[in-house]
Amino acid sequence: MKWRLVLVMAVAALAGCGGDEGDDSAAPGGSELEIVENEFALDPADVSVDAAGETTIRVVNNGEFPHALEVEGEGVEEETGSLAPGESAELTVELEEGEYELYCPIGNHREQGMEGTLVVGAGATGGAGTDETETTQEGGYDGP
């Protein structure tokens, strides 16, 4: 009888030591992107995510000047603080389906080319940095 009690206690203790079920820092269905800033461009400039929801953008300043990243559109206007050369930051935003502008809001950096587009949901073409296109010709679809 003692052995059964010990066995039950051991099984109960081991059950409480279960492994990690995943990363709790990201919301289910969340998306992650990385954008690198240089003078004067975003890399990649045009990105997409498949579904609406929480999106975390890791921004890396590989330039020689301070930069930031702003996401604007569909009622959203969020930005990182100014990032010194070599610094990085994460910007987490709740996004609906649609198209958003990405740009550096510092000085005239946007006008110099530090801008791009983020497409969420319908119209997204398979994730960040993909360059898939569909071609139509007379007579029907001739795509991949």
C-alpha positions in Angstrom: 0.0 0.0 0.0 2.9 2.4 0.8 4.4 1.8 -2.6 1.2 2.7 -4.3 1.0 5.9 -2.4 4.6 6.7 -3.3 4.0 5.9 -6.9 0.9 8.1 -7.1 2.8 11.0 -5.4 5.7 10.5 -7.9 3.4 10.6 -10.9 1.6 13.7 -9.6 4.9 15.4 -9.0 6.1 14.6 -12.5 2.9 15.8 -14.1 3.5 19.2 -12.5 6.9 19.4 -14.2 5.5 19.4 -17.7 7.5 21.1 -20.5 6.9 24.6 -21.8 3.9 24.7 -24.1 5.3 27.6 -26.2 6.3 31.2 -26.0 3.8 33.2 -24.0 5.3 36.6 -25.1 3.6 36.4 -28.5 -0.1 36.3 -28.9 -1.7 33.4 -30.8 -1.7 34.1 -34.5 0.7 37.0 -34.0 3.2 38.0 -36.7 6.8 39.1 -36.6 8.7 41.2 -39.1 12.2 42.8 -39.2 13.0 46.0 -41.0 16.5 47.4 -41.3 17.0 51.1 -41.7 19.9 52.6 -43.6 20.5 55.9 -45.4 17.9 56.4 -46.8 15.9 53.2 -47.3 13.9 50.5 -45.4 14.9 46.9 -46.1 12.6 45.4 -47.0 10.5 48.4 -48.0 7.3 46.4 -48.8 6.2 43.6 -46.4 3.0 41.7 -45.7 1.4 39.5 -43.1 -1.3 36.9 -43.7 -3.8 37.8 -41.0 -5.0 40.7 -38.9 -3.9 40.8 -35.3 -0.9 41.6 -33.2 2.2 42.3 -35.2 5.6 42.9 -33.8 8.1 44.7 -35.9 11.8 44.5 -35.0 13.5 47.7 -36.2 17.3 47.8 -36.6 19.2 51.0 -37.4 22.2 50.1 -39.5 22.6 53.6 -40.6 24.9 56.4 -39.5 22.2 58.8 -38.4 19.3 58.4 -35.9 16.2 56.8 -37.4 12.7 55.7 -36.2 9.9 53.7 -37.8 6.2 54.8 -38.0 3.3 52.6 -38.9 0.3 54.6 -40.2 -3.1 53.7 -41.7 -6.5 52.1 -40.9 -6.7 54.3 -37.7 -3.3 53.3 -36.5 -0.4 55.7 -35.9 2.4 54.2 -33.8 6.2 54.7 -33.9 9.4 53.7 -32.2 11.4 56.3 -30.4 14.5 57.7 -32.1 17.1 54.9 -32.6 20.8 55.8 -32.5 23.1 54.1 -35.0 23.4 50.4 -34.1 20.3 50.4 -31.9 17.2 48.3 -32.4 13.7 48.3 -31.0 10.4 46.4 -31.2 7.1 48.0 -32.1 4.0 45.9 -31.4 0.8 47.0 -33.0 -2.7 45.6 -33.4 -3.5 45.7 -37.1 -6.7 45.1 -39.1 -6.8 43.9 -42.7 -5.6 46.7 -45.0 -2.6 48.7 -46.2 -0.3 50.7 -43.9 2.4 53.2 -44.6 5.9 52.5 -43.1 8.3 55.4 -42.9 11.0 57.2 -40.9 9.4 60.2 -39.3 12.7 62.0 -38.5 13.5 65.1 -40.5 13.1 64.6 -44.3 14.1 61.0 -44.2 10.8 59.9 -45.7 11.1 62.3 -48.6 14.6 60.8 -49.2 13.2 57.3 -49.6 12.8 55.8 -46.2 9.2 54.6 -46.8 7.4 51.4 -47.7 4.1 49.5 -47.3 2.8 46.9 -45.0 -0.2 44.9 -46.3 -2.3 42.8 -43.8 -4.6 40.0 -44.8 -6.4 40.1 -48.2 -3.9 41.1 -50.8 -0.9 39.9 -48.8 1.4 37.8 -50.9 2.9 35.2 -48.5 4.8 37.1 -45.9 7.7 39.6 -45.6 10.0 40.0 -48.5 8.3 37.7 -50.9 8.1 38.7 -54.5 5.4 36.4 -55.9 3.4 37.7 -58.8 0.5 36.2 -60.8 0.3 36.8 -64.5 -2.8 36.8 -66.6 -2.8 36.6 -70.4 -5.5 36.6 -73.0 -7.2 33.3 -72.7 -6.9 32.8 -68.9 -4.6 32.4 -66.0 -1.0 31.7 -66.6 0.4 31.8 -63.1 2.3 29.5 -60.8 
